[in-house]
Amino acid sequence: MTIFNPPKFVTRSLIGAVGLSAIAFFGVAESANALTVVSGSDFWRTEKGSMFDFGTPIGEVEFIGRPLGNWTPPTPEDADPIYVGNADTIVRRYDNVTFNTDAQDGESGVSDVELVALSLISKDSVDLGGSLFNILVDLNPEGDSTGTIIIREDGTYSSDFAVSFLPTFRPLNGGDDISCENFLNSTQCDSFSLQLTADGEWSREPSGIIVEGLVGDINANLHTDLSADQSDFFPVGVVEHLHENYANPAHIVREATPEPLTILGSATALGFGTFFKRKLGKKRQPNKA
């Protein structure tokens, strides 16, 4: 569609200048309405109802979380431990996602993701061959636990990734843990993998456990040097990860939080600080004649 027809006496240089100015203007307007969700990590805690069917001879087992507490990231190699509260599942989003917040048709972007930590334990002991065991689950370091996440401007997202894991068997009688290979066979151990999909909501407002860092710090979820057109990503509420062969969700999670003892300790410290401050203030008051 022709917006206007310039008079013949308008020079080409003037038309060119107007065109360039318009392009510059609309380019600035578009970038001003763009939002980039920066890469980072998501910290989850497992909710009740998370199940896995190991098949014979173990069968279906319900799992709960084993909080990671002070967790050492796998990369960089010299990474210091970071406090992740009651998180037992950690997912990294490797790519920045940019979309136009003024779009009418719903903007979205895709990031590669990787599950970098998984720490679960069976909710109840399991009878195997007449002996009782707790089953611990961790990531299989030789397996693939990667996938993608679609982040949408409307505050929703969808994820699709693999979870490759290994069980360890801990006798209730206090004996040594038994590795998967020593309890089952290597073929079974290599087969423990699930492809999980989920839909959820996200917010720009911080919630749950907070791990601070600068933009580009993949282990952080709250980046302290965000520009006006950048945002962090905070999942909201309970998320059910589904497997196509399961009638019920395989892994149910929500945002991790500081452990209760840590919260209690902080509150106690704050209370003692206030108490001693008041006592000191009373001592400093001059005696009235």
N, C-alpha and C positions, 0 to 999 in steps of 0.2 A: 504494500500500500504506500502511495506517495504522500508524504506529510505536507510538503509544500513544493511548489515549482519556483525556483529563484528567477527573478527578472534577468533578462539577457545581459544587462549591464553589470551584474554582479560578477566579479572576477573569480577565477578558479581558486586563487589563493585564499580569498575570503571564505568561499564554500568549504575549502579544505580546513581552514582554521575553525569554522563553526563545527564541522564534523568531528574534528579531533577534540574540541572542547566538550561536545556531547558525549563522545566515547569516554573521555576522562571523567565527566560528571557521573555518568551511569556506572562506570567502573567503581568509583568511590562509593556510590550509593549501595552497590551490591556488596562490596567488601564490608561496609559498615553494618550490614544486616547479617553477615555471616557469623556463625558460632563454631568454634572448634573444641570438641571434646578431646582432651589430651590423653595420651596413653598413661597407664598406671595399673594398679592391682586392686582386686576386689577380695574382701575378706568375709568369709561365710562361716556360719556355725550350723551344724546338722540338727534338724528337728526330728522328733519321734515319727516313726512310720517309714523311715528309709530302709529299704529291703534289697537283698541280693540273693538270687537262687544259684547256689554253687553246683547243683546237680548231685548225683550220687558220689560219695556217701554222705555229704554234708547237708544238702537240702537248702531250704530257704531260711535266711537269717536276717533278723532286724539289727540295725546298727545305730549307735549313738556316737557323738563326737569325743575325741581325745584332744582337749585343747592344746594348741601348740605353744602358747605362752610366749617365751622368748625364742623366736624362730630365726634361724640363719638362712638367708636367701641363697639359692644355688648359684646365682651370679649377681654381681661380679665375684671373682674368686676370693677377694679380700673383704667381702661384705661383712659388716658387723651384725650381730644379732639385733633384731628389732622386736619390740613388744607388740603382739597381735591379739592379746586378750584371749577370749575363748574361741577364736577362729580355729577350725580344723580343716578347712578347705580354702585354698588360695588360687585365684585365677588371674593371670596377667593379660591385659589388653595391649598389644604391641604397637598399634597404629593410631595416629590421630584421626579423628572423624570430623569432617567439616560439612555443614549444611547451611542453607539460607533460612533464617528464622521467619522470613516473611512469605515463604512459599505457601501457596494455597493447596498444592497437591500432596503435601506431606514429604518433607525431605528426610533422607536417611543416608547412612554410610556404613561401611563394613570394616571391621578390624579382625586381624588374626588374634586368636587367643590360645593360651596354654595353661593347663592345670599344673601348677608347680608344687603343690603340697596337698596331701590328703592324709588324714589321721583319724581313723575310726576304730571302734571296738564293739564287739557284739553286745547287745543289750542284756542278753542272758547267756549263761554258759551253755555249751553244746556238748551233748553226749556222743562221743565218737569211739566206738569199739569198747564201750564200757567205762571209759574215762571221760572226765569233764574238762572242757577247754574253754577259755575265752579266745575269740578269734580277732586278731588285730589286722587292720587293713592299711596299707601304705601304697604310694605310687610305685609302679614297676619302672625302675630307672632305664630299663631296656625297651620299654613299650612306648607307644604313641598316645599322648594325651593332649592333642591339639584340635583346633577347629576354628570357628568364626563366630562373631557376634554382629548383628545388625542393630545399630543404634539409631533411633528415630527422633526427629525434632519434637514430636508430640509427647515425649516423655515415656515412650515404650521401647522395648528391645526384644530381640529373639536371638537365642544362642543355639549352637549345634556343634558339639565337640565329643571326642572320644575320651574315655577314662580307662586307662590300663593300670591294673593294680595287682598286688600280691598279698595273700593272707599269710599271717604268721600265727602259730598255734601255741598258746600259753597255758600249760597245765595248771589246774586249780590247786594241785598238791604242792605247788611251789617249785617244781622242777624248772629246768632251762627251757626257753622258748624253742620251738621246733619250726624250722623254715618250711616254706611251701614244698620245696624240692624233696626234703627229707620226710615229709608227711604224705604227700601225694606223688604224682609223677610229673616230669618236666612238661609233658604235652598239656596236661591239665593246667599247670601253672601259667604257661604261655597263653592260654585261651581266656584268661580272666580280663575281659574288656567289654565295655558297654559304650554304645553310641547314644548320647543323651541330648534331648532337645528341651527347650524351655522358653516361655514367654513371661515377661515381667515389666515392671515400671521402674523408672529411675528419676532422680532429682539432682538439681545442682546444689542443694542444701546439704551440708555435712551431716552424717548420722552414723551411729555405731562407733566401732573402733577407728581411731584416727592415726594414720602414719604420715607424718609430714615430710616433704622434700621439695626440691626445686623442679620446675618443668623439665621433663626428660628423665627424672628418677622413676624407673619402672616399678620400684618397690613401694612407692608412695601412693596414697589415695587422696591426699590433700596437698596440692602444690601451692606454695605460699607466694609465688611470683607470677601468678596468672595475669595476663593482660585483660583488657575489657572485653575482648572478643574470644576469650578462652574460658573453658569450664571443666570442672572435674565431674566424675560420674559416680553417683551413689545409688546403688540398688535399694528399692523400697519394698518392705514387707516380705512375706513368705513366697518362695519360688519353688515350684515342683518341676524337677527334671524327669522327663518321661523316656521310657524305652519302648520300642514298638511291640515287643513281645510280652510286656508286663501289663497286667490289668490295673495295677496301682503304681504310683510314682516310685521310681527307683531311689532317688535322692532328693530329700526335701530340705531346703536351707533357708536361712534369713541372714541379715547382716550381723556380723560378729560384734560383740560389745566387750568392754573391759570386764575382767572377772570380778565377781562380787567382793572377794577379799581385797582386791585392789581399790575398788570404790570405797569400801568400808575404811581401808587404811587411809585413803586421802581425806575422807570426811573426818576421821578421828584426828588426823594431824591438824586439819583446819580448826577443829573444835578446841584442841589443846592450845593452838596458837592464839586463838581468840581469848581463851581463859587466862593464859599467862600475860597477854597484853593488857587485859583489864586489871589483873593483880598488880602489874607494874605501874599502871596509871594511878591506882589508888595509893601506892607507896610514894609516888612523886607528888601527890597533892600536899600543899603546905598546911601545917597545923593552924587552925583558927584560934585566935586569942579569946 
